[in-house]
Amino acid sequence: MITENVQQTHNVAIVYGSTELKAPAVMPWGQTVSYIRTPSGILIELCSPMA
């Protein structure tokens, strides 16, 4: 899922029951990425747009 604010989206997902698999981190190419698992078990990558 592409989002302008990975940290905020990640935090909201955790509040609503998702499990953090990888906290938001800035990749060497400048994109911010995190991973969560929804309460129903779906793996989601949150990432900022590519510049």
N, C-alpha and C positions, 0 to 999 in steps of 0.2 A: 504494500500500500504506500503510495507516495503522499507525503504530507509536508507542508512548509515548516512545521514545528514538531520534530520527532520526539523531543523530550516531553512536551505537553501531551501529545497523543499517547505516548507510552505510559505516562503517569495516569491518564484517564482510564486507559485499558486496565491497568492494575487495580484501580479503585473499583471497577466494575467486574472484577473477578478473574482477570487474566493472570497468568503466571509469567514472571520475567524469566526468559532464557538467556538473554544477553542484553545488558544495559546499553543505552545509546552511546555510541562511540563514533568519533570522526575518523573516517578512512583516509589513507594516504592521498587519495585523489580528491578529497574535500567533501565527500558525501557523508552525511550522518546516517547510521544504520543501527537498528535494534531488532530483537526477536522476542516475540511473546507467544504463549499458547492460550487460546481462548478456553473458557470453561467447558465448551463442547469438544475440546481437543484439537482444534485446528491451529496449525502453525502459521503465524503471520510475520512477515518481514515488514518493518516500518522503515522508510528511507526518505531522505530529502531528495528534491529534484536534482538531476545532473546539471551542472553548469555548462 
